[in-house]
């Protein structure tokens, strides 16, 4: 991939303004596998100028023109599937079964859904004597995370392209290669010069430049709550729109009538998905008090059956966490759970048996976890599931809502009246009932410190649009 040392600006691969570079570390081997260019404020300014110029014409394209462009993007994506899955597996340690399955399906489903929404979307509507026009907001700065890299890139660029916006993307400095592939896909599809621009770099320099730039109209960020707060502060002086999709500490509630064998297995799988690094994972399993021991035994058995190993091996079901910093953080959380008296049912500190390199964490289950423990309250971002007992559904709702976050919640049960009632009590942006299949129509985003705004589906369009009221239009 010859573009590691270049950025994609104004429809061309160009040399960066500085000579700064960053090594990429394979999380499964701890070895350097690539070196990429790092941008600065000058690179962002050049990209923003290109996006601002392109907005003058792209914002005036027709719906049909944008539909045809999205179709070409879909076709170009399908041609690159093998390269995408292999790249993401190396970058983030995602098991190849996930990167060649769910990840690719996510991107394709959301592309096709975006096309369908665009066909029907009302960019103008009457309201009394007023006509409301929904117009593209302008130049969008996009900052994406490392845990679900190209998936999050597509989540942002698709509605931006559909609504007529132009953009500057900064992917995570830890996973920039799939961002480069995304740029190559858009270039092959014929996205006009300047509509999409890619600058690699870190949050301190490039992310800050995006947040502060006066000609960027909106920042769409996915990542940690800490970083989201800083982006909102940096963007405040220019009064730009900021859409933050941040962290979570989601509850997974099993009702008394749930099939516990299946429900607990699904709960462990949900927590360990993406090697335990999914922001909406149900990391706090809440079960009826009289089922606590049963749930713990099932969870431990399921966790112990996970296979840690090379992410490129189809037999691997749990890869490494992202880097040394993340590994140390997760180890500290596991030790804190032990120190604070939680019952360790599976896993623990250190690497899995037989693994001597890479940032692999033992698949870990804690039971009888109390609400004042760190592992209950803080986002661990690793394959660590806590199990706690509730007295009744009112207690379950109280426990689920006892968090500063509000990204997601999960419920499993057969009595749908109780499930629906409970779902309405939960303060979370998404409530997943009985382990549902992916629905690309569902909006995604959180309450409280899990962020603001929504991504995906029709609601994801609205974040990229401004409302103009023409009063007396007739």
C-alpha positions in Angstrom: 0.0 0.0 0.0 2.0 2.9 -1.3 -0.1 5.6 0.3 1.1 5.1 3.9 3.4 8.1 3.6 0.8 10.4 1.9 -2.6 12.0 2.6 -5.6 12.2 0.4 -6.5 15.8 -0.2 -8.5 17.4 -3.0 -8.7 14.2 -5.0 -4.9 13.5 -4.9 -2.4 11.6 -2.8 -0.1 14.4 -1.5 3.0 14.7 0.6 2.4 15.8 4.2 3.5 19.2 5.5 5.9 17.6 8.0 8.2 14.6 8.1 6.7 13.2 11.4 5.8 9.5 11.3 4.4 6.9 13.7 5.1 3.2 14.0 2.1 0.8 14.0 2.4 -2.1 16.5 0.7 -5.4 15.8 -1.3 -6.1 19.0 -0.9 -9.9 18.6 2.9 -9.8 18.3 4.0 -6.5 19.7 6.1 -5.9 16.6 6.2 -2.9 14.2 4.5 -3.8 10.9 4.2 -0.3 9.3 5.1 3.3 9.6 2.7 6.0 8.6 2.9 9.8 8.1 1.5 12.1 10.8 -0.2 15.3 9.9 -0.3 18.8 11.5 -2.3 22.0 11.4 -1.1 22.9 7.9 -2.3 19.6 6.5 -5.8 20.1 8.1 -6.0 23.7 6.8 -5.2 22.4 3.3 -7.8 19.7 3.5 -10.4 22.1 4.9 -9.8 24.6 2.1 -10.3 21.7 -0.4 -13.5 20.6 1.3 -14.9 24.2 1.5 -14.3 24.7 -2.2 -15.9 21.4 -3.1 -18.9 22.1 -0.9 -19.9 24.9 -3.3 -20.7 22.4 -6.0 -21.3 19.1 -4.2 -24.0 20.6 -2.0 -25.9 21.3 -5.2 -25.8 17.8 -6.6 -29.1 16.0 -7.1 -30.4 13.1 -5.0 -30.1 10.8 -8.0 -26.4 11.9 -8.5 -25.6 11.1 -4.9 -27.5 7.7 -5.1 -25.4 6.7 -8.1 -22.2 7.7 -6.3 -23.2 5.6 -3.2 -23.8 2.6 -5.5 -20.3 3.0 -7.0 -18.9 3.1 -3.5 -20.7 -0.1 -2.6 -19.3 -1.8 -5.7 -15.8 -0.6 -4.9 -16.1 -1.7 -1.3 -17.1 -5.3 -2.3 -14.0 -5.5 -4.5 -11.8 -4.8 -1.5 -13.4 -7.0 1.1 -10.4 -9.4 1.5 -7.9 -6.6 1.9 -10.2 -4.8 4.4 -10.7 -7.8 6.7 -7.0 -8.7 6.6 -5.9 -5.1 7.3 -8.3 -4.6 10.2 -7.3 -8.0 11.7 -3.7 -6.9 11.8 -4.4 -3.4 12.9 -6.7 -4.1 15.9 -6.4 -7.8 16.5 -10.0 -8.4 15.4 -10.5 -12.2 14.9 -10.7 -12.8 11.1 -14.1 -14.5 11.6 -15.4 -11.1 12.7 -13.5 -8.8 10.3 -14.6 -11.0 7.3 -18.1 -11.3 8.6 -19.9 -8.8 10.8 -17.6 -5.9 9.9 -18.0 -6.2 6.2 -21.8 -6.8 6.6 -22.1 -3.7 8.7 -20.5 -1.5 6.0 -22.5 -3.0 3.2 -25.9 -3.0 5.0 -25.4 0.6 6.0 -24.5 1.6 2.5 -27.6 0.0 1.0 -29.8 1.5 3.8 -28.3 5.0 3.2 -29.3 4.6 -0.5 -32.9 3.6 0.5 -33.2 6.5 2.9 -31.9 8.9 0.4 -34.5 7.8 -2.2 -37.3 8.8 0.1 -35.9 11.6 2.3 -37.9 14.8 2.4 -35.3 17.6 2.1 -38.3 20.1 1.9 -41.6 20.1 3.7 -44.5 22.4 4.2 -45.5 23.6 7.7 -48.4 26.1 7.6 -47.3 29.0 5.4 -43.7 28.0 5.8 -41.5 25.7 3.8 -38.7 24.0 5.7 -35.6 23.2 3.8 -33.1 20.7 5.1 -29.7 21.7 3.8 -26.2 20.2 4.2 -24.4 21.7 7.2 -21.2 22.2 5.3 -17.7 20.9 6.0 -17.6 18.0 8.5 -14.5 17.0 10.6 -14.6 13.3 11.4 -12.6 11.7 14.1 -13.0 7.9 14.3 -11.9 5.3 16.8 -9.7 2.2 16.6 -12.0 -0.5 18.0 -14.3 -0.8 14.9 -12.3 1.2 12.5 -13.7 1.2 8.9 -17.1 0.4 10.3 -17.2 3.7 12.1 -15.7 5.5 9.1 -18.6 4.3 6.9 -21.1 5.2 9.7 -20.0 8.8 9.3 -19.1 9.3 5.6 -22.3 7.7 4.3 -24.8 10.2 5.6 -22.4 13.0 5.0 -22.2 12.1 1.3 -25.9 11.4 1.1 -26.9 14.8 2.4 -24.4 16.8 0.3 -21.7 17.6 2.9 -17.9 17.5 2.4 -15.5 16.2 4.9 -12.1 15.8 6.5 -11.4 12.5 8.1 -8.8 11.7 10.9 -8.9 8.0 11.6 -7.4 6.8 14.8 -3.6 7.0 14.7 -3.5 3.4 15.9 -5.6 2.1 12.9 -4.9 4.4 9.9 -4.5 1.8 7.2 -8.2 1.0 6.8 -8.8 4.7 6.5 -6.4 4.8 3.6 -8.3 1.9 2.0 -11.6 3.9 2.5 -10.0 6.8 0.7 -8.9 4.5 -2.2 -12.5 3.1 -2.4 -14.0 6.6 -2.6 -11.4 7.7 -5.2 -12.2 4.6 -7.3 -15.9 5.3 -7.0 -15.4 8.8 -8.4 -16.1 11.0 -5.4 -15.4 14.5 -6.7 -12.1 16.1 -5.6 -12.3 17.8 -2.2 -15.5 16.1 -1.1 -13.5 13.6 1.0 -10.1 14.3 2.5 -7.9 12.2 4.7 -5.3 13.4 7.1 -3.7 10.9 9.5 -2.4 12.1 12.9 -2.9 12.1 16.6 -5.7 13.7 18.6 -3.4 16.3 20.3 -2.4 17.9 17.0 -4.7 16.9 14.2 -7.8 16.3 16.2 -7.4 19.6 18.0 -6.9 21.3 14.6 -10.1 19.9 13.3 -12.0 20.9 16.5 -10.8 24.4 16.4 -10.8 25.2 12.7 -13.2 28.1 11.9 -14.2 26.7 8.5 -15.3 23.3 9.8 -19.0 23.5 10.5 -19.4 20.2 12.4 -17.3 17.6 14.2 -18.5 14.0 14.4 -16.5 12.1 17.0 -16.5 8.6 18.3 -14.3 7.6 21.2 -13.7 8.1 24.9 -15.8 10.4 27.0 -12.6 12.1 28.1 -11.7 13.0 24.5 -15.2 13.9 23.6 -15.3 16.5 26.4 -12.0 18.0 25.1 -13.4 18.2 21.6 -16.5 19.9 22.7 -14.4 22.5 24.6 -12.1 23.1 21.7 -15.0 23.5 19.3 -16.9 25.9 21.6 -15.2 29.1 20.4 -16.4 28.6 16.8 -19.9 27.4 17.9 -19.7 24.4 15.5 -22.0 21.4 15.9 -20.4 18.6 17.8 -21.8 15.1 17.7 -20.2 12.8 20.3 -20.6 9.0 20.5 -18.8 8.1 23.6 -18.2 5.4 26.2 -20.6 3.1 28.0 -21.1 0.8 30.9 -24.2 -1.0 29.7 -26.3 -3.4 31.7 -27.6 -6.7 30.4 -30.7 -7.8 32.3 -31.9 -11.4 32.3 -35.5 -11.8 33.4 -36.6 -14.8 35.5 -38.2 -16.5 32.5 -35.2 -16.3 30.2 -33.5 -19.4 28.9 -30.4 -19.0 31.0 -28.2 -21.4 29.0 -28.7 -19.4 25.8 -29.1 -16.0 27.4 -25.9 -16.2 29.5 -23.9 -17.6 26.5 -25.1 -14.6 24.5 -24.3 -12.2 27.3 -20.7 -13.4 27.4 -20.4 -13.2 23.6 -21.8 -9.7 23.7 -19.3 -8.6 26.3 -16.3 -10.3 24.6 -17.2 -9.0 21.1 -14.4 -7.1 19.5 -12.1 -8.6 22.2 -14.2 -6.8 24.8 -13.7 -3.4 23.2 -17.2 -2.5 22.1 -18.6 0.7 23.6 -22.2 -0.7 23.7 -21.4 -4.1 25.1 -23.4 -5.3 28.1 -20.5 -5.5 30.5 -22.7 -5.6 33.6 -24.9 -8.8 33.7 -27.8 -8.4 36.1 -29.7 -11.6 37.1 -32.3 -12.5 39.6 -30.7 -13.2 43.0 -31.9 -16.8 43.0 -30.2 -17.4 39.6 -26.8 -15.8 40.5 -25.0 -19.1 41.1 -26.5 -20.7 38.0 -25.6 -17.8 35.7 -22.1 -17.6 37.1 -21.4 -21.3 36.4 -22.7 -21.0 32.8 -20.7 -17.8 32.2 -17.5 -19.3 33.5 -17.9 -22.4 31.3 -18.5 -20.3 28.3 -15.6 -18.0 29.0 -13.2 -20.9 29.5 -14.2 -22.2 26.1 -12.9 -19.1 24.3 -9.8 -19.6 22.1 -7.1 -16.9 22.4 -4.6 -16.9 19.6 -3.5 -15.3 16.3 -6.3 -13.2 15.1 -5.7 -14.4 11.5 -6.5 -18.0 12.6 -10.2 -18.8 11.9 -10.2 -20.9 15.1 -9.4 -17.9 17.3 -12.5 -16.4 19.1 -10.7 -13.9 21.3 -7.9 -11.7 20.1 -5.7 -9.2 22.0 -6.7 -5.8 23.3 -5.3 -2.9 21.3 -2.0 -1.9 22.9 0.3 -2.0 25.9 -1.6 0.9 27.6 -4.9 -0.9 27.2 -3.5 -4.2 28.4 -2.1 -2.6 31.5 -5.4 -0.8 32.2 -7.4 -4.0 31.9 -5.0 -5.9 34.1 -5.3 -3.2 36.7 -9.1 -3.5 36.6 -9.0 -7.2 37.0 -6.7 -6.9 40.0 -9.0 -4.2 41.5 -11.9 -6.6 41.2 -9.9 -9.3 43.1 -8.8 -6.8 45.7 -12.3 -5.4 46.3 -13.7 -8.8 47.0 -15.6 -9.8 43.8 -15.8 -13.5 43.2 -13.4 -14.5 40.3 -15.2 -17.2 38.4 -13.0 -17.4 35.3 -9.8 -15.8 34.0 -7.8 -13.3 36.1 -4.6 -11.4 35.7 -1.9 -12.2 33.1 -2.0 -13.6 29.6 -3.9 -16.8 28.7 -2.0 -20.0 29.2 0.6 -20.8 26.5 0.6 -17.2 25.2 3.8 -15.2 25.9 3.6 -12.2 23.6 0.9 -9.9 22.4 -1.7 -7.9 24.4 -3.9 -10.9 25.2 -6.2 -10.8 28.3 -7.7 -13.9 29.9 -11.5 -14.0 29.3 -12.6 -13.0 32.8 -15.8 -13.4 34.7 -16.5 -11.8 38.1 -19.6 -12.7 40.1 -21.4 -11.2 43.1 -20.1 -7.7 42.1 -21.2 -4.8 44.2 -22.1 -1.4 42.9 -19.2 0.4 44.7 -16.6 -1.7 42.9 -14.5 -0.1 40.2 -15.2 -3.0 37.8 -18.9 -2.3 38.2 -18.8 1.5 37.7 -16.0 2.2 35.2 -15.6 1.2 31.5 -12.9 -1.5 31.3 -12.8 -2.0 27.5 -11.6 -5.5 27.7 -13.0 -9.1 28.0 -14.2 -8.7 31.5 -17.9 -9.4 32.5 -19.3 -8.6 35.9 -22.4 -10.4 37.2 -24.6 -8.9 39.9 -27.9 -9.9 41.5 -31.1 -7.9 41.6 -34.2 -8.4 43.8 -37.0 -7.5 41.3 -37.5 -5.6 38.1 -37.7 -2.2 39.9 -34.3 -3.0 41.4 -32.9 -4.1 38.1 -33.9 -0.8 36.4 -32.4 1.1 39.3 -29.1 -0.8 39.0 -29.0 -0.5 35.3 -29.4 3.3 35.5 -26.9 3.6 38.3 -24.1 4.9 36.0 -22.9 8.2 34.5 -23.3 6.5 31.0 -26.3 5.8 28.9 -25.2 4.3 25.6 -27.1 1.0 25.6 -28.9 -1.7 27.6 -29.8 -5.3 26.9 -32.8 -7.3 28.1 -33.6 -11.0 27.6 -37.0 -12.4 28.6 -40.1 -14.1 27.3 -42.8 -11.9 29.0 -42.8 -9.1 26.4 -45.1 -6.9 28.6 -42.4 -6.9 31.3 -39.6 -6.5 28.7 -41.3 -3.5 27.1 -42.1 -1.9 30.5 -38.5 -2.4 31.6 -37.1 -1.0 28.3 -39.0 2.2 28.9 -37.5 2.6 32.4 -33.9 2.4 31.1 -32.0 5.6 30.5 -30.1 4.5 27.4 -30.0 5.4 23.8 -30.4 1.8 22.6 -32.1 -1.1 24.3 -31.4 -4.5 22.6 -34.1 -7.1 23.3 -33.4 -10.8 23.1 -30.1 -10.5 21.2 -31.6 -9.0 18.0 -30.1 -9.1 14.5 -28.4 -5.9 13.2 -31.0 -3.3 12.1 -29.5 -0.6 10.0 -32.6 1.6 10.5 -32.0 1.9 14.2 -30.4 5.2 15.3 -27.4 4.8 17.6 -26.2 7.2 20.3 -26.3 7.8 24.0 -27.7 9.6 27.0 -25.6 11.6 29.5 -21.9 11.0 29.4 -22.3 8.5 26.5 -22.7 11.5 24.2 -25.2 13.4 22.1 -26.8 13.1 18.7 -27.5 10.0 16.7 -25.8 8.0 14.0 -27.3 5.5 11.5 -30.7 5.3 9.9 -32.8 8.3 9.0 -32.0 10.0 12.3 -28.4 9.9 11.4 -29.1 12.2 8.4 -30.5 15.0 10.6 -27.1 15.5 12.3 -25.6 16.6 8.9 -28.4 19.0 8.0 -29.4 22.6 8.9 -33.0 23.7 8.9 -34.0 26.8 6.9 -37.5 28.2 7.4 -38.8 30.2 4.4 -41.8 31.9 5.9 -44.7 32.9 3.7 -43.5 30.6 0.9 -47.0 29.8 0.0 
